[in-house]
Amino acid sequence: MSVNSLILRNLKKNIKNYYLYVFALAFSSALYFAFVTLQYDPSMDEVSGSVKGGAGIKAASVLLIAIVTVFLVYANNIFIKRRSKEIGLFQLIGMTKNKIFRILTAENFLLYFGSVIIGIFIGFATSKLILMILFKVTSVDDIAKLKFSTEALVQTIIVFAIIYLVIMLMNFIFIKKQSILSLFHVKSSAEGRVKRVSLWEIIIGILGITLIVTGYYVSSKLFSGDFVTMNSLAAAMIFILASVIIGTYLFYRGSVTFVSNLIRKSKGGYLNINEVLSLSSIMFRMKSNSLLLTVITTVSALAIGLLSLSYISYYSAEKSAHDSVLADYYFTNHEDAEVFKTALDDRSILYKEREIEVIQADFDMSDVVEVKTEDSNMTDTSSMVTPVISEQSIEGVDLKEDETLFSGYADIMDQFMSFKAGGDVTLKTKENDLALQFLGTNKESVVPFHFTAGGVPTAIVDDSVFQQLKENYDPEIQIDSMIYIGMDLKDDKDLEKAEELYSSFNFNHHNVSQLDMSKKYKLIYGLTMFIVGFLGLTFLITSGCILYFKQMDEGEEEKGNYTILRKLGFTQFDLLKGIQAKQLFNFGIPLVLGLFHSYFAVQSGWFLFGNELWTPMIMVMCVYTVLYSIFGILSVLYYKKVIKESL
């Protein structure tokens, strides 16, 4: 038999084991080609120019390469070990290691680049759809066109050729290191097994759970005021990261075995067939897979967490724009406002106008404010610059001359400073200081972010106090404008025409359209969500495939056990029930741990990204869980095939 015939026969024989590897490789190359195509698409100019999207996509493509490389190298290691006996037989019949390496290289070349070519074709076919999705989430008004990028093709081929060379180098090292005898034992020694649970494993198990719970607890206190300096905050974050990651490793190393052993002891050692196939298998295999499962769990948590935070920002874009602008349009000078009002009147567009005078004033709030961080710019509560407006500017507010109410208190401010329910504050003017009774705060914004430095609450005072301040304010602490003119359209149907008018005037950046602000937020947050989603989907597919490959390995190794159980009278249905429980553990434990890790990470600082937590986070977690579960179902179907063939 010629070498070429041997290569083709081996490829045909092993293709049934490589189908998911081919899928993952084709999927990875398709994703990368489509992703890189975006860099060279002229339609991306608006996105790239607005928020440096090109740089973001290039950085993401590098991470994409890292994820794909790690996956392909790991998958190749699994498959080369599965063929160790075959390599040993080749040596027994007289083949040199170099010749065996050339045969494997040729097989891999056909399989690898065949999959890459298929992936590039799929990537080209779906690149228009991906661009449409990007335009949709970033609210870019452009038409996506199907274009083939030669630059993207060359870059994809170079990248995957380099990955191929890395894989071949790993194969060469593997073949050179192994003796004929060791090749016949690689597969059987690949999995470590334990015969009993030691005291040390019990200690490790308890310690793992303790570290995870401790990390969760500290994360819940991260922005609650317990860590008042940047150094202590950074130290707390490092502690949380180390505690959760090490705890996760120890959890797989000992906790799962420890808990499983407790369950087994509670049954007096008498396990039914389902428990033997699921509980015992998990108990004896988790330890050897602990590092792999720790990596998968940690990166899953990272992917879910980043996706949740990016979606929280995107989901809150319109609300954030409303809170920042307050009206459909706002102006900070009468000249621009009059120009826009005249244009609206000429086109019979009805609107409602509101004008508020805003003065920046120095307050002594030491009696009512508690600062939670020593590194905040607001540490000196005896001198805090705050915007001030008259009660007459706000409907339904009636204050006495010696009273003040603070409005527009953002959630993020509460992480650095908190207001008491009452007390006394001092309003400083050039001539004298005014003592005022503090009536508390509310969250409703009354002036745009332009006047509040992005979150400082606004003081509302009696009109007589405001007039005194107006005559004696400090000009050195004033911003470039002291007037807010807000315009709300009476009919939302006129918004499109009004927006065209507003855009035609090219007003300065101090005059803002709420719709334009919302689009800018969606552009920024949408691109971030798109990139994170791309990377998250890649990791989901690759990690799911890795777990599936591990189950393929275990299934082949346990095939003899299923043959014995079938001969003892257990039906295919009996065995399959145990396998389903086993896959629920294999895929469920990393998923549940990843979801818990991401939840505690997100809830500790979600308010920095938006104003809605539960809906975006639950949606991300549900989608991730459904996609992840597909690989568990595929594993059950594979075991069903193994059980069927065992007898």
C-alpha positions as CSV (number, residue, x, y, z in Angstrom):
1,M,0.0,0.0,0.0
2,S,1.4,3.4,-1.0
3,V,1.7,6.2,1.5
4,N,-0.9,8.3,-0.3
5,S,-3.4,5.4,-0.1
6,L,-2.6,5.1,3.6
7,I,-3.2,8.8,4.2
8,L,-6.6,8.7,2.4
9,R,-7.7,5.5,4.2
10,N,-6.7,6.9,7.6
11,L,-8.5,10.2,6.9
12,K,-11.6,8.4,5.8
13,K,-11.5,6.1,8.9
14,N,-11.0,9.0,11.4
15,I,-13.3,11.6,9.8
16,K,-16.2,10.3,11.9
17,N,-14.3,11.3,15.0
18,Y,-13.3,14.6,13.7
19,Y,-16.7,16.0,12.5
20,L,-17.1,18.4,15.4
21,Y,-13.4,19.4,15.2
22,V,-14.1,20.2,11.5
23,F,-17.2,22.2,12.5
24,A,-15.3,24.1,15.2
25,L,-12.4,24.8,12.9
26,A,-14.7,25.9,10.0
27,F,-16.7,28.0,12.4
28,S,-13.6,29.7,13.9
29,S,-12.1,30.5,10.5
30,A,-15.6,31.8,9.3
31,L,-15.9,34.0,12.3
32,Y,-12.3,35.3,12.0
33,F,-12.7,36.0,8.2
34,A,-16.0,37.8,8.7
35,F,-14.5,39.7,11.6
36,V,-11.4,40.8,9.7
37,T,-13.6,41.7,6.7
38,L,-15.2,44.4,8.8
39,Q,-11.8,46.1,9.2
40,Y,-11.5,46.5,5.4
41,D,-15.1,47.3,4.7
42,P,-15.6,51.0,3.6
43,S,-19.1,50.9,5.3
44,M,-17.2,50.7,8.6
45,D,-15.8,54.2,8.3
46,E,-18.7,55.8,10.2
47,V,-18.3,53.4,13.1
48,S,-14.5,53.5,13.1
49,G,-14.4,57.2,12.8
50,S,-16.9,57.8,15.6
51,V,-15.7,55.6,18.3
52,K,-12.4,54.2,17.1
53,G,-14.2,51.0,16.1
54,G,-11.4,49.9,13.8
55,A,-8.9,49.8,16.8
56,G,-11.5,47.9,18.9
57,I,-12.1,45.3,16.1
58,K,-8.3,44.9,15.6
59,A,-7.8,44.3,19.3
60,A,-10.7,41.8,19.4
61,S,-9.3,39.9,16.4
62,V,-6.0,39.4,18.3
63,L,-8.1,37.9,21.2
64,L,-10.0,35.8,18.7
65,I,-6.7,34.4,17.5
66,A,-5.6,33.5,21.0
67,I,-8.9,31.7,21.8
68,V,-8.9,29.8,18.5
69,T,-5.2,28.8,18.9
70,V,-5.6,27.5,22.4
71,F,-8.7,25.5,21.3
72,L,-7.1,24.0,18.2
73,V,-3.9,23.0,20.1
74,Y,-5.9,21.4,22.9
75,A,-8.2,19.6,20.5
76,N,-5.3,18.3,18.5
77,N,-3.7,17.0,21.7
78,I,-6.8,15.0,22.4
79,F,-6.9,13.5,19.0
80,I,-3.2,12.7,18.7
81,K,-3.5,10.8,22.0
82,R,-6.4,8.8,20.7
83,R,-4.3,7.7,17.8
84,S,-1.3,6.8,20.0
85,K,-1.8,3.0,19.4
86,E,-2.0,3.6,15.7
87,I,1.3,5.5,15.8
88,G,2.8,2.7,17.8
89,L,1.7,0.1,15.3
90,F,3.3,2.1,12.5
91,Q,6.6,2.0,14.3
92,L,6.2,-1.8,14.9
93,I,5.9,-2.4,11.2
94,G,9.1,-0.5,10.6
95,M,8.1,3.1,9.9
96,T,10.4,5.8,11.2
97,K,9.1,8.6,13.4
98,N,9.9,11.1,10.6
99,K,7.8,9.2,8.1
100,I,4.9,8.8,10.6
101,F,5.1,12.6,11.2
102,R,4.9,13.3,7.5
103,I,1.8,11.0,7.2
104,L,0.1,12.8,10.1
105,T,1.1,16.2,8.7
106,A,-0.4,15.4,5.3
107,E,-3.6,14.1,6.9
108,N,-3.9,17.2,9.1
109,F,-3.1,19.5,6.1
110,L,-6.0,18.1,4.1
111,L,-8.4,18.2,7.1
112,Y,-7.2,21.5,8.4
113,F,-7.1,23.6,5.3
114,G,-10.1,21.9,3.9
115,S,-12.0,23.1,6.9
116,V,-10.5,26.6,6.7
117,I,-11.5,27.0,3.1
118,I,-15.1,25.9,4.0
119,G,-15.0,28.4,6.9
120,I,-13.8,31.3,4.6
121,F,-16.6,30.6,2.2
122,I,-19.2,30.6,5.1
123,G,-17.6,33.7,6.5
124,F,-17.9,35.5,3.2
125,A,-21.5,34.4,2.8
126,T,-22.4,35.6,6.3
127,S,-20.3,38.8,6.3
128,K,-23.2,40.9,5.0
129,L,-25.4,39.5,7.8
130,I,-22.8,40.3,10.4
131,L,-22.4,43.8,9.1
132,M,-26.2,44.3,9.1
133,I,-26.2,43.2,12.8
134,L,-23.4,45.6,13.6
135,F,-25.3,48.5,11.9
136,K,-28.5,47.5,13.7
137,V,-27.0,47.5,17.2
138,T,-25.0,50.7,16.6
139,S,-27.9,52.5,14.9
140,V,-25.8,53.3,11.9
141,D,-27.9,54.3,8.9
142,D,-26.1,52.6,6.1
143,I,-26.6,49.8,3.6
144,A,-24.6,46.6,4.2
145,K,-23.2,45.2,1.0
146,L,-21.7,41.8,0.3
147,K,-18.0,42.4,-0.6
148,F,-15.1,40.0,-0.8
149,S,-12.0,41.3,0.8
150,T,-8.7,40.1,-0.5
151,E,-6.8,41.6,2.4
152,A,-9.1,39.7,4.8
153,L,-8.5,36.4,2.9
154,V,-4.7,36.8,3.0
155,Q,-4.7,37.7,6.7
156,T,-6.9,34.7,7.5
157,I,-4.8,32.3,5.6
158,I,-1.6,33.6,7.2
159,V,-3.0,33.4,10.7
160,F,-4.4,29.9,10.4
161,A,-1.2,28.7,8.6
162,I,0.8,29.9,11.6
163,I,-1.6,28.0,14.0
164,Y,-1.2,24.9,11.7
165,L,2.6,25.1,12.1
166,V,2.2,25.4,15.9
167,I,0.0,22.3,15.9
168,M,2.5,20.3,13.7
169,L,5.3,21.3,16.1
170,M,3.3,19.9,19.0
171,N,2.7,16.7,17.1
172,F,6.4,16.4,16.2
173,I,7.4,16.8,19.9
174,F,4.8,14.3,20.9
175,I,6.0,11.6,18.4
176,K,9.7,12.2,19.2
177,K,9.2,11.9,23.0
178,Q,7.1,8.7,23.0
179,S,8.6,5.2,22.9
180,I,6.7,2.4,21.3
181,L,5.7,1.0,24.6
182,S,4.5,4.3,26.0
183,L,2.3,4.9,22.9
184,F,0.2,1.9,23.8
185,H,-0.4,3.4,27.3
186,V,-0.9,7.1,26.5
187,K,-4.7,6.8,26.2
188,S,-5.2,4.7,29.3
189,S,-3.0,7.0,31.4
190,A,-4.5,10.2,30.2
191,E,-7.1,10.2,33.0
192,G,-6.1,10.2,36.6
193,R,-8.3,8.2,38.9
194,V,-8.6,8.1,42.7
195,K,-9.7,5.0,44.6
196,R,-10.8,6.7,47.8
197,V,-11.4,10.1,49.3
198,S,-8.5,11.2,51.5
199,L,-8.5,13.6,54.4
200,W,-6.5,16.0,52.3
201,E,-9.2,16.0,49.6
202,I,-11.8,16.8,52.2
203,I,-9.8,19.7,53.4
204,I,-9.3,20.9,49.9
205,G,-13.0,20.6,49.2
206,I,-14.1,22.6,52.2
207,L,-11.4,25.2,51.4
208,G,-12.5,25.6,47.8
209,I,-16.1,26.3,48.7
210,T,-15.0,28.7,51.5
211,L,-12.8,30.7,49.1
212,I,-15.6,31.0,46.5
213,V,-18.1,32.1,49.1
214,T,-15.6,34.6,50.6
215,G,-14.9,36.0,47.1
216,Y,-18.7,36.4,46.6
217,Y,-19.1,38.2,50.0
218,V,-16.2,40.6,49.4
219,S,-17.5,41.4,45.9
220,S,-20.9,42.3,47.4
221,K,-19.1,44.8,49.6
222,L,-16.8,46.2,46.9
223,F,-18.6,49.6,46.5
224,S,-20.5,49.7,49.7
225,G,-18.0,52.0,51.4
226,D,-15.9,49.4,53.1
227,F,-13.0,50.1,50.8
228,V,-12.3,53.9,51.0
229,T,-9.1,54.3,49.0
230,M,-8.1,53.3,45.5
231,N,-5.3,51.0,46.9
232,S,-7.8,49.2,49.1
233,L,-10.3,48.9,46.3
234,A,-7.6,47.5,44.0
235,A,-6.4,45.1,46.7
236,A,-10.0,43.9,47.2
237,M,-10.5,43.3,43.5
238,I,-7.2,41.3,43.3
239,F,-8.3,39.3,46.4
240,I,-11.8,38.5,44.8
241,L,-10.2,37.4,41.6
242,A,-7.6,35.2,43.3
243,S,-10.1,33.8,45.8
244,V,-12.7,32.8,43.2
245,I,-10.2,31.3,40.7
246,I,-8.3,29.4,43.3
247,G,-11.5,28.4,45.0
248,T,-12.9,27.1,41.7
249,Y,-9.8,25.0,41.1
250,L,-10.0,23.5,44.6
251,F,-13.7,23.0,44.1
252,Y,-13.0,20.8,41.1
253,R,-10.0,19.3,42.8
254,G,-11.7,18.3,46.0
255,S,-15.1,19.7,46.6
256,V,-17.0,17.7,44.0
257,T,-15.4,14.5,45.2
258,F,-16.1,15.4,48.8
259,V,-19.8,16.2,48.2
260,S,-20.2,13.1,46.0
261,N,-18.7,11.0,48.7
262,L,-21.1,12.4,51.3
263,I,-24.0,11.5,49.0
264,R,-22.6,8.0,48.5
265,K,-22.1,7.5,52.2
266,S,-25.7,8.7,52.9
267,K,-26.9,5.8,50.7
268,G,-24.7,3.3,52.7
269,G,-22.6,2.7,49.6
270,Y,-25.6,1.1,47.7
271,L,-25.9,3.0,44.4
272,N,-28.3,2.3,41.6
273,I,-27.2,2.1,38.0
274,N,-27.9,5.8,37.4
275,E,-25.8,6.8,40.3
276,V,-23.0,4.5,39.4
277,L,-22.8,5.9,35.8
278,S,-23.2,9.6,36.9
279,L,-22.1,10.2,40.5
280,S,-19.2,7.7,40.6
281,S,-17.9,8.8,37.2
282,I,-17.9,12.5,38.1
283,M,-16.4,11.7,41.5
284,F,-13.3,10.0,40.0
285,R,-12.8,12.2,36.9
286,M,-13.3,15.8,38.1
287,K,-9.9,15.8,39.8
288,S,-7.9,15.1,36.7
289,N,-9.9,17.7,34.7
290,S,-9.7,20.3,37.4
291,L,-7.4,22.8,35.6
292,L,-9.3,22.5,32.3
293,L,-12.6,23.0,34.1
294,T,-11.3,26.0,36.1
295,V,-10.2,27.7,32.9
296,I,-13.5,27.0,31.2
297,T,-15.5,28.2,34.2
298,T,-13.4,31.4,34.7
299,V,-13.5,32.4,31.0
300,S,-17.3,31.5,30.8
301,A,-17.9,33.8,33.8
302,L,-15.8,36.5,32.2
303,A,-17.7,36.2,28.9
304,I,-21.1,36.2,30.6
305,G,-20.1,39.1,32.9
306,L,-18.7,41.3,30.0
307,L,-21.7,40.5,27.9
308,S,-24.1,41.4,30.7
309,L,-22.3,44.7,31.4
310,S,-22.1,45.7,27.7
311,Y,-25.8,44.8,27.3
312,I,-26.7,46.8,30.4
313,S,-25.0,49.8,28.9
314,Y,-26.7,49.3,25.5
315,Y,-30.1,48.5,27.1
316,S,-29.8,51.7,29.2
317,A,-28.7,53.9,26.3
318,E,-32.1,55.7,25.8
319,K,-32.7,56.1,29.5
320,S,-29.1,57.5,29.9
321,A,-29.7,59.9,27.1
322,H,-33.0,61.1,28.6
323,D,-31.3,61.6,32.0
324,S,-28.5,63.5,30.5
325,V,-30.5,65.8,28.2
326,L,-34.0,65.8,29.9
327,A,-35.7,67.4,26.9
328,D,-35.9,66.5,23.2
329,Y,-33.5,69.4,22.7
330,Y,-31.6,71.7,25.0
331,F,-29.6,74.9,24.4
332,T,-27.2,76.9,26.6
333,N,-27.7,80.3,24.9
334,H,-30.6,82.3,23.6
335,E,-29.2,83.0,20.2
336,D,-29.1,79.3,19.1
337,A,-32.4,78.6,20.8
338,E,-34.1,81.4,18.9
339,V,-32.7,80.2,15.5
340,F,-34.0,76.7,16.2
341,K,-37.4,78.0,17.5
342,T,-37.9,80.1,14.3
343,A,-37.1,77.0,12.1
344,L,-39.7,75.0,14.1
345,D,-42.3,77.7,13.8
346,D,-41.8,78.0,10.0
347,R,-42.6,74.3,9.6
348,S,-45.5,74.4,12.1
349,I,-43.8,72.0,14.5
350,L,-45.3,72.5,17.9
351,Y,-43.1,72.4,21.0
352,K,-43.1,73.2,24.7
353,E,-40.3,75.4,26.1
354,R,-38.7,75.5,29.5
355,E,-36.0,77.9,30.6
356,I,-34.0,77.6,33.8
357,E,-31.3,79.8,35.2
358,V,-28.4,77.8,36.8
359,I,-25.8,79.2,39.1
360,Q,-22.8,77.3,40.4
361,A,-22.4,77.9,44.2
362,D,-20.0,76.8,46.9
363,F,-21.7,74.8,49.8
364,D,-20.5,73.6,53.1
365,M,-22.1,70.2,53.4
366,S,-20.0,68.7,56.2
367,D,-23.1,68.2,58.4
368,V,-25.1,66.2,55.8
369,V,-22.6,64.4,53.6
370,E,-20.6,61.3,54.4
371,V,-17.7,60.6,52.1
372,K,-16.9,56.9,51.5
373,T,-13.6,57.2,49.7
374,E,-10.5,59.1,50.6
375,D,-9.4,59.5,47.0
376,S,-12.6,61.2,45.8
377,N,-12.5,64.7,44.5
378,M,-15.4,65.3,47.0
379,T,-13.3,64.6,50.1
380,D,-13.6,68.2,51.3
381,T,-17.3,68.4,52.1
382,S,-16.8,71.9,53.6
383,S,-16.4,73.3,50.0
384,M,-18.5,71.6,47.3
385,V,-19.4,73.3,44.1
386,T,-23.1,72.5,43.3
387,P,-25.5,73.9,40.6
388,V,-28.4,75.9,42.2
389,I,-31.8,76.7,40.7
390,S,-34.9,78.6,41.9
391,E,-38.0,76.7,43.2
392,Q,-40.0,78.6,40.6
393,S,-38.2,76.6,37.8
394,I,-39.7,73.4,39.1
395,E,-43.4,72.7,39.3
396,G,-44.8,71.4,42.6
397,V,-41.9,72.6,44.7
398,D,-42.5,75.2,47.5
399,L,-39.6,76.0,49.8
400,K,-39.2,78.4,52.7
401,E,-36.4,80.9,52.6
402,D,-34.2,78.8,54.9
403,E,-34.8,75.5,53.2
404,T,-33.1,73.6,50.4
405,L,-33.8,70.3,48.5
406,F,-31.2,68.4,46.5
407,S,-32.4,66.8,43.3
408,G,-30.7,64.6,40.6
409,Y,-28.8,62.3,43.0
410,A,-27.3,59.5,40.8
411,D,-26.9,56.0,42.0
412,I,-23.2,56.1,41.2
413,M,-22.7,59.0,43.6
414,D,-23.9,56.8,46.4
415,Q,-20.9,54.6,46.0
416,F,-18.6,57.5,46.9
417,M,-20.7,59.7,49.1
418,S,-24.1,59.6,50.9
419,F,-26.5,62.2,52.2
420,K,-28.2,62.1,55.5
421,A,-31.9,62.5,55.8
422,G,-31.6,66.0,57.2
423,G,-29.3,68.6,58.7
424,D,-27.8,72.0,57.9
425,V,-25.8,73.3,54.9
426,T,-24.2,76.6,54.3
427,L,-24.5,78.4,50.9
428,K,-21.5,80.7,50.4
429,T,-21.8,83.9,48.5
430,K,-19.3,86.8,47.9
431,E,-20.9,89.0,50.6
432,N,-22.2,86.6,53.2
433,D,-23.0,82.9,54.0
434,L,-26.6,81.7,54.1
435,A,-27.6,78.9,56.6
436,L,-30.1,76.5,55.1
437,Q,-32.0,73.5,56.4
438,F,-31.4,70.4,54.3
439,L,-34.6,68.5,53.4
440,G,-33.1,65.5,51.7
441,T,-32.5,64.3,48.2
442,N,-34.4,62.7,45.3
443,K,-33.1,61.0,42.1
444,E,-35.1,63.0,39.5
445,S,-32.7,65.2,37.4
446,V,-33.8,68.8,36.9
447,V,-31.0,70.2,34.8
448,P,-28.8,68.4,32.1
449,F,-25.4,66.8,32.8
450,H,-23.7,69.9,31.3
451,F,-24.4,71.7,34.6
452,T,-24.0,68.8,37.0
453,A,-20.5,67.6,36.1
454,G,-22.0,64.2,35.3
455,G,-23.8,63.4,38.6
456,V,-23.5,66.2,41.2
457,P,-27.0,66.8,42.6
458,T,-28.7,70.2,42.0
459,A,-29.7,72.4,44.9
460,I,-33.2,73.9,44.8
461,V,-33.7,77.0,46.9
462,D,-36.4,79.6,47.6
463,D,-36.6,82.3,44.9
464,S,-35.5,85.0,47.3
465,V,-32.4,83.1,48.1
466,F,-31.7,82.5,44.5
467,Q,-32.0,86.2,43.7
468,Q,-29.4,87.0,46.4
469,L,-27.1,84.4,45.0
470,K,-27.7,85.8,41.5
471,E,-26.4,89.2,42.7
472,N,-23.4,87.8,44.7
473,Y,-22.3,84.6,42.9
474,D,-18.6,83.8,42.5
475,P,-17.7,84.2,38.8
476,E,-14.6,82.0,39.2
477,I,-16.5,78.8,39.7
478,Q,-19.1,79.3,37.0
479,I,-19.1,77.2,33.9
480,D,-19.4,78.6,30.3
481,S,-23.2,78.9,30.5
482,M,-25.8,79.9,33.1
483,I,-29.0,79.2,31.2
484,Y,-30.8,76.0,30.3
485,I,-33.4,76.1,27.5
486,G,-35.2,72.8,27.0
487,M,-37.7,72.1,24.2
488,D,-40.0,69.1,24.0
489,L,-42.0,68.4,20.8
490,K,-45.7,68.1,21.4
491,D,-46.1,65.4,18.8
492,D,-43.5,62.6,18.5
493,K,-44.3,62.3,14.8
494,D,-42.5,65.6,14.2
495,L,-39.3,64.3,15.7
496,E,-37.7,63.1,12.4
497,K,-38.3,66.5,10.7
498,A,-37.1,68.4,13.8
499,E,-34.0,66.2,13.9
500,E,-33.2,67.1,10.2
501,L,-33.5,70.7,11.1
502,Y,-31.3,70.5,14.1
503,S,-28.6,68.6,12.2
504,S,-28.6,71.3,9.4
505,F,-27.5,74.1,11.8
506,N,-24.3,72.5,13.1
507,F,-24.8,73.9,16.6
508,N,-21.9,73.7,19.1
509,H,-21.5,70.7,21.4
510,H,-23.1,72.6,24.3
511,N,-26.5,72.3,22.5
512,V,-27.7,68.8,22.5
513,S,-30.4,66.6,20.8
514,Q,-31.7,63.8,23.0
515,L,-32.1,61.5,19.9
516,D,-28.6,62.3,18.7
517,M,-27.2,61.6,22.2
518,S,-29.1,58.3,22.3
519,K,-27.6,57.4,18.9
520,K,-24.1,58.2,20.1
521,Y,-24.6,56.0,23.2
522,K,-25.9,53.2,21.1
523,L,-22.9,53.5,18.7
524,I,-20.5,53.3,21.6
525,Y,-22.2,50.6,23.6
526,G,-23.5,48.7,20.5
527,L,-20.0,48.3,19.1
528,T,-18.7,47.1,22.5
529,M,-21.5,44.6,22.8
530,F,-20.9,43.4,19.3
531,I,-17.2,42.8,19.9
532,V,-17.8,41.2,23.3
533,G,-20.6,39.1,21.8
534,F,-18.3,37.9,19.0
535,L,-15.6,36.8,21.4
536,G,-18.1,35.3,23.8
537,L,-19.7,33.2,21.0
538,T,-16.3,32.0,19.9
539,F,-15.3,30.9,23.4
540,L,-18.7,29.3,23.9
541,I,-18.3,27.2,20.8
542,T,-14.7,26.3,21.5
543,S,-15.2,25.4,25.2
544,G,-18.3,23.4,24.4
545,C,-16.4,21.5,21.8
546,I,-13.5,20.8,24.3
547,L,-16.0,19.4,26.8
548,Y,-17.6,17.3,24.1
549,F,-14.2,15.9,23.0
550,K,-13.5,14.9,26.6
551,Q,-16.8,13.1,26.7
552,M,-15.9,11.3,23.4
553,D,-12.7,10.2,25.1
554,E,-14.5,9.0,28.2
555,G,-17.1,7.2,26.1
556,E,-14.6,5.2,24.2
557,E,-12.7,4.3,27.3
558,E,-15.9,3.2,29.1
559,K,-17.3,1.2,26.2
560,G,-16.1,-2.1,27.7
561,N,-18.1,-1.2,30.9
562,Y,-21.2,-0.7,29.0
563,T,-20.7,-4.1,27.3
564,I,-20.6,-5.8,30.7
565,L,-23.6,-3.9,32.0
566,R,-25.6,-4.8,28.9
567,K,-24.7,-8.5,29.3
568,L,-25.9,-8.3,32.9
569,G,-29.3,-7.3,31.7
570,F,-29.4,-3.6,31.8
571,T,-31.2,-2.0,28.9
572,Q,-30.1,0.8,26.7
573,F,-32.7,3.0,28.4
574,D,-31.3,2.2,31.8
575,L,-27.8,3.2,30.9
576,L,-28.9,6.3,29.0
577,K,-30.6,7.7,32.1
578,G,-27.4,7.5,34.0
579,I,-25.5,9.1,31.1
580,Q,-28.0,12.0,31.0
581,A,-27.4,12.6,34.7
582,K,-23.6,12.4,34.1
583,Q,-23.8,15.0,31.3
584,L,-25.9,17.2,33.5
585,F,-23.0,17.2,36.0
586,N,-20.2,17.5,33.4
587,F,-21.8,20.5,31.6
588,G,-24.0,21.8,34.4
589,I,-21.4,22.3,37.1
590,P,-19.1,24.6,35.0
591,L,-22.1,26.4,33.7
592,V,-23.7,27.0,37.1
593,L,-20.4,28.1,38.6
594,G,-19.8,30.4,35.7
595,L,-23.2,32.0,36.1
596,F,-22.7,32.5,39.8
597,H,-19.3,34.0,39.3
598,S,-20.6,36.4,36.6
599,Y,-23.6,37.4,38.7
600,F,-21.6,38.4,41.7
601,A,-19.1,40.2,39.5
602,V,-21.9,42.1,37.7
603,Q,-23.9,43.0,40.7
604,S,-20.9,44.5,42.5
605,G,-20.5,47.3,39.9
606,W,-23.3,47.2,37.3
607,F,-24.5,50.8,38.3
608,L,-21.3,52.1,36.6
609,F,-22.6,50.9,33.3
610,G,-26.3,51.7,33.3
611,N,-29.6,51.9,35.2
612,E,-31.1,48.5,34.6
613,L,-29.6,45.2,35.9
614,W,-32.0,42.3,35.9
615,T,-33.5,42.2,32.4
616,P,-30.2,42.5,30.4
617,M,-28.3,40.1,32.7
618,I,-31.1,37.4,32.7
619,M,-31.4,37.6,28.9
620,V,-27.6,37.1,28.4
621,M,-27.6,34.2,30.9
622,C,-30.5,32.5,29.3
623,V,-29.1,32.8,25.8
624,Y,-25.7,31.5,27.0
625,T,-27.3,28.6,28.8
626,V,-29.3,27.5,25.8
627,L,-26.4,27.6,23.4
628,Y,-24.1,25.9,26.0
629,S,-26.7,23.1,26.6
630,I,-26.5,22.1,22.9
631,F,-23.1,20.5,23.5
632,G,-24.5,18.5,26.5
633,I,-27.3,17.2,24.3
634,L,-24.7,16.3,21.6
635,S,-22.7,14.4,24.2
636,V,-25.8,12.4,25.3
637,L,-26.4,11.5,21.6
638,Y,-22.8,10.4,21.2
639,Y,-23.1,8.2,24.3
640,K,-26.3,6.7,23.0
641,K,-24.4,5.6,19.9
642,V,-21.6,4.1,22.0
643,I,-24.1,2.2,24.2
644,K,-25.9,0.9,21.2
645,E,-22.6,-0.4,19.7
646,S,-21.4,-1.9,23.0
647,L,-23.3,-5.1,22.5
